[in-house]
Structure formats: structure tokens, C-alpha cells
Amino acid sequence: MSGSSDAELKAQEEQLKQQQQLQKEQEKALKAEEKAIKEKTKAEEAAKKAEEKAKKEQEKAAKEKAKAEAAAKKAEEKAKKAEEKAAKEKAKAEKAAKKAEEKAAKEKAKAEKAAKKQQERLAKAQSEVSKIEAKITKAKTDLAKEENKYNSKKAKGNLSPNDDTKYKGKLLEKQQKINELNLELVKAKAKVNKYGN
């Protein structure tokens, strides 16, 4: 009897089928492994990208923070400088105002003193005018009395030429005195005008 028996062939077929099944399973396993490797690589790349992105974001945030802090510091320094400048300006203005106030007070006191002095001089000058006017009135009264005496004696014919000369001399003296007083009065009135303006 040549060749194999049916049972052997069947067994061989069965074995081949099993091998084929095994190969299929292996192929399936390899494909699954490849897929897993691809997925793993993809996941790793995504993780790496995410990490880089996070790092960049972090760096950006750090830069922004540093920038913001620097700006805040600058603003603070600027504000401090402005405050110091304002304080200096205020102190300067207050000092100037105080100086101006003191100067004004001095000027006022000086002006009041000058006005008082002027008032005193005016009062003195007015008093002098009154005194001279009183002297003129008295001198004019004296002159009138003397003229009456002279005229009365002359009318009675009781005057010697010597007495007549004496009387005339006296009258002339009194007139000169009045003239002198009038000159004094003009000067005194000029003083009143000087201090009254």
C-alpha cells in the first residue's frame, strides 16, 4: 500500500491548520505590538510636545511676571520721586510764602511808621502855623494901638519932631515884625502842604 493513510493525512492537515492558525495569531500579535509601539511613540511625542508647550508657557509667564514686577518697581520709584519732588516744591513754596509774608509785614510796619512820622510832622507844622497866626494877630493889634496913640497925639498937636520920629520908627519896626511873621507863616504853610500830601 503506497502513500499515507487517511488518518495520517488528516493529522497532517490538522497540524498544518494549527500552524496556520498559530501564524495568524502571531501576525495578529505582531500587528498589535506595532500598533502599541506606534501609540506609545505618538503618546510620548504628544507628552513631549505638551511638556515643551508647558515649559514655554511657564517661561512666558515668568517673563511676563518679571516684566510686570519691573514695571511695578519703576512705577513705584517714579511715584516716590514725584512725591519727593512735590514735598520739596511744597516746602519751597511755604518758605517763599513765609518770606513774602515777613517782607509784607516789615513793609507795612515801615509804612505805618513813616505815616505816623508824617502825621506828627504835619501836626507840628499846623501847630506852628497857628502860633504864627496868633503872633501876627497880636502884632497887628499892637500896631493898631500904636497907630491910634500916634494919631491921637498928632491930632492934639502934642508931638515934638523928635517924638514924631520915635513913633514913626516904632510903627515901622512893628510893620517889619508883621512882614517877618508873614514870611514865617508862608514857610510854615509850605511845610503843612509838604506833610499834608
Disulfide bonds with the S-S distance in Angstrom:
none
